[in-house]
Amino acid sequence: MRRVLLFAVLLIFISPPDGSAQKRKSERAYASFNAGEYFDAIDHFKDAYSKAKKSDRATRAELGYMIAECYRLTNDPRNAETWYKLAVKSSFSKPEASYWLGATLKKNGKYQQAIEEFRKFKQVAPSDARADQEIRACELALEWQRNPEPYRVEEMKDLNSRKSDFSPAFGRDDYGLIYFTSSRDDAAGNKTHGATGQNFTDIFESRLDKKSKWSTPVPVEDLNSEFEDGTACFSSDFSEVYFTRCEAGKREKKGCVIMYSTRSGDEWSKPQNIEILPDSLVAAHPALSADGLTLYFVSEMPGGSGQKDIYSTTRGGDNTSWSEPRNLGPDINTPG
């Protein structure tokens, strides 16, 4: 009997309380999320959610909401919808859960359901203008479905893969060369991005042959690095290219910069940072004006209208430095 009691006492001191273990799991999940590693954070949040007591409804509601957020930020709207629906059912749900459920339903093409969810959000946040904008967008989508335009969208099967493929741009004035961003297996580097669960992206190119067939896409060797590279845009004469490069570190959220390179024949010069923002901030998705004197880009720098805003910077001519970025203001940017 004494041995049994001794064993029980030892178990009490050796085994950590469930609350402490659950707290550590939550801390690990939030650390991944705050570092921008949303894909990695999903499993951490799910682990913490499974360990949370069913009686602790506030904690489970918060963790469920964070799982939904991770799925939304990894561009997985189907799973995000499932978890947002769980989050809004809780009496401890936060108003933002209704907004993002509406946005996710909209992304999944469920426009009428999205309108209803945005209206619920308006009841708890009547001063938030985002709901009215989203409702109008859904109403327009329903109208366009009823009265479609005579356009047909076709998949570019020669270029697409099972991974992310996006931001196409023609690289010549005869439209026979295309650049795009992809996380397919041929991308440089051997690391998996903690935010997406996929390879780091690279810039790929494909050429149109005489039979109007696109060649197998290959990485653009002169432009890519071991980090994330993508969203290329070109000057009107195709002699300059601007693109985004984002470094990534474990448990460390780093910024993104806009890189620049010039073409000589079929080769590109070594890319250089145009240095319009400190490296700790995000400057991404460049777009160059036709005259090459204004560069538009996206940033989440402090002082903007919402989460990410569109900015512009100008220069006096080729080989001159870019001006201090200017926010395009409320006519373009919104609180979203």
C-alpha positions as CSV (number, residue, x, y, z in Angstrom):
1,M,0.0,0.0,0.0
2,R,2.8,2.4,0.9
3,R,4.4,1.7,-2.5
4,V,1.2,2.6,-4.3
5,L,0.9,5.9,-2.4
6,L,4.6,6.7,-3.1
7,F,4.1,6.0,-6.8
8,A,1.0,8.3,-6.9
9,V,2.9,11.1,-5.2
10,L,5.8,10.8,-7.6
11,L,3.4,11.0,-10.6
12,I,1.9,14.2,-9.2
13,F,5.4,15.9,-9.0
14,I,6.8,14.4,-12.3
15,S,3.8,14.9,-14.6
16,P,3.3,18.5,-15.6
17,P,-0.2,19.9,-15.2
18,D,-2.4,19.8,-18.4
19,G,-2.7,23.6,-18.1
20,S,1.1,24.1,-18.3
21,A,1.4,21.8,-21.3
22,Q,-1.5,23.5,-23.1
23,K,0.0,26.9,-22.4
24,R,3.4,25.8,-23.9
25,K,1.6,24.5,-27.0
26,S,-0.3,27.8,-27.4
27,E,2.9,29.8,-27.0
28,R,4.6,27.8,-29.7
29,A,1.6,28.3,-32.0
30,Y,1.6,32.1,-31.5
31,A,5.3,32.3,-32.0
32,S,5.0,30.6,-35.4
33,F,2.0,32.8,-36.3
34,N,3.7,36.0,-35.3
35,A,6.8,35.0,-37.3
36,G,4.5,34.7,-40.4
37,E,4.8,30.9,-40.4
38,Y,1.1,30.3,-40.8
39,F,1.4,26.8,-42.3
40,D,3.5,25.6,-39.4
41,A,1.2,27.3,-36.9
42,I,-1.8,25.3,-38.0
43,D,-0.6,22.1,-36.4
44,H,0.5,23.9,-33.3
45,F,-2.8,25.6,-32.9
46,K,-4.7,22.3,-33.5
47,D,-2.5,20.6,-31.0
48,A,-3.3,23.3,-28.4
49,Y,-7.0,23.2,-29.3
50,S,-7.2,19.4,-28.8
51,K,-5.6,19.8,-25.4
52,A,-7.9,22.6,-24.2
53,K,-10.6,21.5,-21.9
54,K,-14.1,21.5,-23.4
55,S,-15.3,23.5,-20.4
56,D,-12.8,26.3,-21.3
57,R,-15.0,27.6,-24.1
58,A,-13.2,31.0,-24.3
59,T,-9.8,29.4,-25.0
60,R,-11.3,26.9,-27.5
61,A,-13.1,29.8,-29.4
62,E,-9.8,31.8,-29.6
63,L,-7.8,28.8,-30.8
64,G,-10.4,27.8,-33.3
65,Y,-10.4,31.4,-34.7
66,M,-6.6,31.3,-34.9
67,I,-6.7,28.0,-36.9
68,A,-9.1,29.7,-39.3
69,E,-6.8,32.7,-39.6
70,C,-3.9,30.4,-40.5
71,Y,-5.9,28.7,-43.2
72,R,-7.0,32.1,-44.6
73,L,-3.4,33.4,-44.6
74,T,-2.2,30.2,-46.4
75,N,-4.9,30.7,-49.1
76,D,-6.9,27.7,-48.1
77,P,-10.4,29.2,-48.0
78,R,-12.3,25.8,-47.8
79,N,-10.7,24.8,-44.5
80,A,-10.8,28.5,-43.3
81,E,-14.6,28.4,-43.8
82,T,-15.0,25.3,-41.7
83,W,-13.1,26.8,-38.7
84,Y,-14.6,30.3,-39.0
85,K,-18.0,28.7,-38.8
86,L,-17.0,27.0,-35.6
87,A,-15.6,30.2,-34.3
88,V,-18.8,32.3,-34.9
89,K,-21.0,29.7,-33.2
90,S,-19.2,30.3,-29.9
91,S,-20.6,32.8,-27.4
92,F,-17.0,34.0,-27.0
93,S,-16.6,34.7,-30.7
94,K,-15.0,38.0,-31.6
95,P,-16.7,40.3,-34.2
96,E,-13.8,39.8,-36.7
97,A,-14.7,36.1,-37.0
98,S,-18.0,37.1,-38.7
99,Y,-16.2,39.5,-41.1
100,W,-13.6,36.9,-42.1
101,L,-16.2,34.2,-42.5
102,G,-18.0,36.5,-44.9
103,A,-14.8,37.1,-46.8
104,T,-14.1,33.4,-47.0
105,L,-17.6,32.6,-48.2
106,K,-17.1,35.2,-50.8
107,K,-13.8,33.7,-51.9
108,N,-15.5,30.3,-52.1
109,G,-18.2,31.7,-54.4
110,K,-21.0,31.6,-51.8
111,Y,-22.0,35.2,-52.4
112,Q,-25.5,35.2,-50.8
113,Q,-24.2,33.5,-47.7
114,A,-21.4,36.0,-47.6
115,I,-23.8,38.9,-47.7
116,E,-25.7,37.5,-44.8
117,E,-22.5,37.1,-42.8
118,F,-21.4,40.7,-43.6
119,R,-24.8,42.0,-42.4
120,K,-24.3,40.2,-39.1
121,F,-20.9,41.8,-38.8
122,K,-22.5,45.2,-39.5
123,Q,-24.8,44.7,-36.5
124,V,-21.8,44.5,-34.1
125,A,-19.5,46.9,-36.0
126,P,-21.8,49.4,-37.6
127,S,-19.0,52.0,-38.2
128,D,-16.8,49.6,-40.1
129,A,-17.0,50.5,-43.7
130,R,-15.5,47.3,-45.0
131,A,-18.8,45.4,-44.6
132,D,-20.6,47.7,-47.0
133,Q,-17.8,47.4,-49.6
134,E,-17.9,43.6,-49.4
135,I,-21.7,43.4,-49.6
136,R,-21.6,45.5,-52.8
137,A,-18.8,43.3,-54.2
138,C,-21.0,40.2,-53.6
139,E,-24.0,41.8,-55.1
140,L,-22.0,42.7,-58.2
141,A,-20.7,39.1,-58.4
142,L,-24.3,37.8,-58.3
143,E,-25.3,40.3,-61.0
144,W,-22.4,39.2,-63.2
145,Q,-23.4,35.6,-62.8
146,R,-26.9,36.4,-64.0
147,N,-25.6,38.5,-66.9
148,P,-22.2,37.1,-67.9
149,E,-19.9,38.9,-70.3
150,P,-18.9,37.2,-73.6
151,Y,-15.5,36.3,-72.3
152,R,-14.1,32.8,-71.8
153,V,-11.4,32.0,-69.2
154,E,-9.2,29.0,-70.1
155,E,-6.5,27.4,-68.0
156,M,-2.9,27.5,-69.3
157,K,-2.2,23.9,-68.8
158,D,1.2,24.1,-70.4
159,L,2.3,26.5,-67.7
160,N,0.4,25.5,-64.5
161,S,1.5,23.0,-61.9
162,R,0.0,21.5,-58.7
163,K,1.8,24.2,-56.7
164,S,1.2,28.0,-56.7
165,D,1.6,29.7,-60.1
166,F,0.8,33.4,-60.4
167,S,1.8,36.9,-61.6
168,P,2.4,36.3,-65.3
169,A,4.0,39.0,-67.4
170,F,5.1,39.0,-71.0
171,G,8.9,39.5,-71.4
172,R,9.0,40.5,-75.1
173,D,6.9,42.8,-77.3
174,D,6.0,39.9,-79.6
175,Y,4.3,38.1,-76.6
176,G,6.4,35.0,-77.3
177,L,8.1,35.0,-73.9
178,I,6.3,34.8,-70.5
179,Y,7.6,35.1,-67.0
180,F,5.6,34.0,-63.9
181,T,6.1,33.1,-60.3
182,S,5.9,29.5,-59.0
183,S,6.6,27.4,-56.0
184,R,6.9,24.2,-58.1
185,D,9.6,21.6,-57.3
186,D,12.0,23.0,-59.8
187,A,12.4,26.2,-57.8
188,A,15.8,27.0,-56.3
189,G,16.7,26.2,-52.8
190,N,15.6,23.2,-50.7
191,K,13.7,24.9,-47.9
192,T,9.9,24.8,-47.3
193,H,8.2,28.1,-46.5
194,G,6.7,28.2,-43.1
195,A,3.9,30.5,-44.3
196,T,2.7,28.4,-47.2
197,G,4.1,24.9,-46.7
198,Q,5.4,25.0,-50.2
199,N,8.8,25.6,-51.7
200,F,10.2,29.2,-51.9
201,T,8.9,30.8,-55.1
202,D,11.1,31.5,-58.1
203,I,10.6,33.4,-61.4
204,F,10.1,31.0,-64.3
205,E,10.1,31.6,-68.0
206,S,8.4,29.8,-71.0
207,R,8.7,30.5,-74.7
208,L,6.1,30.1,-77.5
209,D,7.3,27.8,-80.3
210,K,6.3,27.9,-84.0
211,K,3.4,25.6,-83.3
212,S,2.0,28.1,-80.7
213,K,2.9,25.7,-77.9
214,W,4.5,27.0,-74.7
215,S,7.8,25.3,-73.7
216,T,8.3,23.6,-70.4
217,P,8.8,26.4,-67.8
218,V,12.4,26.8,-66.4
219,P,13.8,29.0,-63.6
220,V,15.4,32.3,-64.8
221,E,18.9,31.6,-63.5
222,D,20.1,35.2,-63.5
223,L,17.2,36.5,-61.3
224,N,16.5,33.9,-58.7
225,S,18.1,33.3,-55.3
226,E,17.8,30.9,-52.3
227,F,15.0,33.1,-51.0
228,E,11.6,34.0,-52.3
229,D,11.6,35.7,-55.7
230,G,8.6,36.6,-57.8
231,T,6.1,39.1,-59.2
232,A,8.2,40.4,-62.0
233,C,7.3,43.4,-64.1
234,F,9.1,45.0,-67.1
235,S,9.8,48.4,-68.5
236,S,7.9,49.2,-71.8
237,D,10.9,48.3,-73.9
238,F,11.6,45.1,-71.8
239,S,15.1,46.2,-70.9
240,E,14.5,46.4,-67.2
241,V,12.8,44.1,-64.7
242,Y,11.7,44.7,-61.2
243,F,10.6,42.0,-58.8
244,T,10.1,41.1,-55.2
245,R,12.6,39.2,-53.0
246,C,11.6,38.1,-49.5
247,E,14.1,36.6,-47.1
248,A,12.9,34.1,-44.5
249,G,14.2,32.9,-41.2
250,K,12.9,30.4,-38.7
251,R,10.8,32.2,-36.1
252,E,11.8,35.5,-37.6
253,K,9.6,37.7,-39.7
254,K,11.7,39.6,-42.2
255,G,10.8,42.2,-44.8
256,C,10.6,42.1,-48.6
257,V,12.5,44.3,-51.0
258,I,12.2,45.3,-54.7
259,M,15.0,44.1,-56.9
260,Y,16.1,45.6,-60.2
261,S,18.0,44.1,-63.2
262,T,18.8,45.2,-66.7
263,R,18.9,43.0,-69.8
264,S,21.8,42.5,-72.2
265,G,20.8,40.2,-75.0
266,D,19.3,37.1,-73.3
267,E,21.0,37.7,-70.0
268,W,20.1,39.7,-66.9
269,S,22.5,41.7,-64.8
270,K,23.0,40.8,-61.1
271,P,19.8,42.0,-59.3
272,Q,20.2,45.0,-57.1
273,N,18.0,46.3,-54.2
274,I,16.5,49.7,-55.3
275,E,16.4,50.6,-51.5
276,I,13.2,52.5,-51.3
277,L,12.5,51.1,-47.8
278,P,14.5,49.6,-44.9
279,D,14.9,45.8,-45.3
280,S,12.8,45.2,-42.2
281,L,9.7,46.6,-44.0
282,V,7.7,45.1,-46.8
283,A,8.0,46.5,-50.3
284,A,6.5,44.1,-52.8
285,H,4.6,43.5,-56.1
286,P,6.2,46.3,-58.2
287,A,4.4,47.8,-61.3
288,L,6.2,50.3,-63.5
289,S,4.5,53.1,-65.5
290,A,4.8,53.1,-69.3
291,D,7.3,56.0,-69.2
292,G,9.4,54.2,-66.6
293,L,9.4,57.1,-64.2
294,T,6.9,55.9,-61.6
295,L,7.0,52.7,-59.7
296,Y,3.9,51.4,-57.8
297,F,4.2,48.8,-55.0
298,V,2.5,47.3,-52.0
299,S,3.6,47.9,-48.4
300,E,2.4,47.5,-44.9
301,M,4.6,50.3,-43.5
302,P,3.2,52.4,-40.6
303,G,0.8,55.2,-41.4
304,G,-1.2,53.5,-44.1
305,S,-4.9,53.3,-44.5
306,G,-5.2,49.6,-43.7
307,Q,-3.3,46.3,-43.6
308,K,-1.5,46.8,-46.9
309,D,-1.6,49.9,-49.1
310,I,-0.4,50.9,-52.6
311,Y,2.4,53.4,-52.7
312,S,4.3,55.1,-55.5
313,T,7.9,56.4,-55.9
314,T,9.2,58.5,-58.8
315,R,12.6,59.2,-60.5
316,G,13.7,61.9,-62.9
317,G,15.2,59.5,-65.5
318,D,17.1,56.3,-66.0
319,N,19.9,55.6,-63.5
320,T,18.6,58.2,-61.0
321,S,17.5,57.4,-57.5
322,W,13.9,56.8,-56.5
323,S,12.0,59.4,-54.4
324,E,10.5,58.8,-50.9
325,P,7.4,56.6,-51.3
326,R,4.0,58.3,-51.3
327,N,0.8,56.7,-50.2
328,L,-1.8,56.9,-52.9
329,G,-4.5,58.0,-50.4
330,P,-8.1,57.1,-49.7
331,D,-9.2,57.3,-53.3
332,I,-7.2,54.1,-53.9
333,N,-6.5,52.5,-50.5
334,T,-9.1,51.3,-48.1
335,P,-9.1,50.2,-44.4
336,G,-9.0,46.6,-45.5
